[in-house]
Amino acid sequence: SRALFLDAEGATAVAPEAAAALPPEVWADDLWDLLLATAQIQETVERAGDSLELSLVARHALDLAAKFHGVYHRHPILQEDDAALRTARLAATRAFMRGLEALAELLGLPMPERM
C-alpha cells in the first residue's frame, strides 16, 4: 500500500469534490505548478507520439518527480495541522502519483511500493 495516501486516521486520500471546495489560499504556487505539470501529461504524450521523440515522456516524468520532490520538502503533508492545507497537499500528491504511474506504465517501468 502507498502510505503517503493515507491520512492520520488511515483513511484514503481526498475526494476530488473535497479538493475543489477548498479555499484558494491553501493552494501554494508550487502545488499549482505540480498540478499543471500533471495535467500536461496527455499533451506531452501526444507530442512525443507525433514527433517520435519518446524521450519527451521520460523527461516529463523526471520533471514531474522533481517538482514533487520540491513540494514534499517544502510542505509537510500528513504532519500538517491545518486540515485544509493537508487536504490540498494530499490532493496534489494523489494527482501527482496518478500521473507518475501513467508515465511509468508508458515507459514500461514498475512503480515502487514505497517512496
Buried (B, 14 or more C-beta within 10 A) or exposed (E): EBEBBBBEEEEEBBEEEBBEEBEEEBBBEBBEBBBEBBEBBEEBBEBBEEEEEEEBBBEBBEEBBEBBEEBBEEBEBBEBEEEBBBBBBBBBBBBBBEBBEBBBEBEEEEEEEEE
